[in-house]
């Protein structure tokens, strides 16, 4: 309750100080639609317009946080860990600090529907809250394209468990995108949801598991251009590799040792950045650390 009251005060104070802001706070989230459990990266920038150096430190609330509502202002989303503290950070006169965080690591943003997200900075020595612009996103569920249950080998973490591997499709701004989700349905645990590349109309990816039950997905990205994505049985995003196939459609082949290779194509530089939405890998218990200084 204390956290909710503090957050509501932050919203009101942020609205009151917008016109005469001494700290300018901005938030950017690149996309509007996200799948459940997909990394949700927010970039926060803070610019010091106070005319002097300002020390950001915890007071009645942490100096860096977020206000997240689902569906309406009355449905406030509480963080996973409400008892946290941040190290003080000085922001120089005229300086801009920048930080990127994965909000799904910090807040349980998994229910379907629209969300409104605001970043809040509390300046103790100014006795003011400063709120950012609001970012609006929507959590959706894609269309299941393919699904397979596989066991975790004895030599790996979660040995003996059975994990569900799902390929899903969902629309983006310009393309349909392919996603992979790894989960343990019995333990209700999701290990990862990765957007692995766009889909060409009327094409189907190829899928194969190697001896360690690592998933290999080969998909067409453009004329004679293919991409191979490897995702581990515990949800690890392992690698992406580009291939060129000028004559024939390439195929995935499994050898006698259980390895997977691409036949009928030549390996090239990766056509797209590996895991473009991969988070900076904070743990579930982490809170946003100090902002980095923008270059």
C-alpha positions, 0 to 999 in steps of 0.5 A, a space after each residue: 500500500 505504501 508503494 502504491 501511494 508513493 507511486 500515485 504521488 509520483 504521478 501527480 507530482 510529475 504532472 505538476 512539475 512538467 511545465 517547470 521541470 528541473 529534471 527532464 525525464 524521457 522514456 522510449 519503448 520501441 514497439 507497441 505489441 509484445 508477446 507474453 514473457 518477451 523481454 520488454 526493453 525501456 530506455 530512460 533518459 534524465 537531463 539536468 536542467 536545474 542549473 546546478 549539480 543534483 544528487 539523486 538519492 533515495 528518500 521517502 521512495 527510491 529515486 528511480 522507478 516506474 509507474 505501470 498501469 494495466 487497462 486503467 489508472 486504478 489497476 496499478 502493477 506492483 514491482 516484483 520486489 518492493 523493498 529495494 534501495 539504489 546507490 546515490 548518483 550525481 547528475 552534473 549540470 546540463 548532463 544527460 544520463 541514460 539507462 536501459 532495463 527489461 521491465 519484465 524482469 522487474 514487474 509481472 507484465 504478463 496479462 493480456 491487454 494494454 499497459 501505460 508505463 511512466 518512468 519516475 525520478 525522485 530528487 530528494 534535495 529538490 523535494 520533487 518527483 519528475 515523471 516522463 512521458 507515457 509509453 503505451 504497449 499491449 501484451 498479446 499472444 501469437 499464433 502457435 505454429 509448432 510445438 514439441 515436448 523434449 527432455 532435458 539431458 542429465 548433464 544440463 541444468 534442470 536435468 530430467 525435466 520435460 520442457 515445451 518448445 513452441 514456435 509462434 508468429 505475431 505481427 510487427 510493424 512491417 513483418 510477421 515475426 517468428 518467436 520461440 518460447 521455452 517453458 516447463 508447463 508442470 512448474 509453470 516456468 517460462 525460461 525465455 521468449 525470443 523474437 528470432 526473425 521476420 517471416 516471408 509470406 507463405 514460407 515455413 521454417 524448418 526445425 530440428 533438435 540436436 543431441 542436447 535437444 537444442 532447437 535449430 530453426 532455419 528460415 527464409 529471410 529474403 531472396 536466397 538468404 536464410 537464417 539459422 537460430 539455435 536456442 537451448 533447452 533451458 531457454 538460452 539464446 545461443 546463436 544466429 547464423 546467416 546462409 546463402 543458397 543461390 541454387 537450391 533450398 537448404 535443409 537441416 540434416 542430423 548426423 550420426 553423432 546427433 549434430 545438426 548442419 545446414 546442407 545446400 547453403 554457404 555460411 555468411 555473416 549474420 544478416 540480423 543482429 542476434 536476439 535483437 530484443 535480448 535484455 541486459 540480463 538482470 535477475 528477477 530480484 534486481 532493480 534498475 541500477 544507476 543510470 549510465 552517462 549518455 555519450 
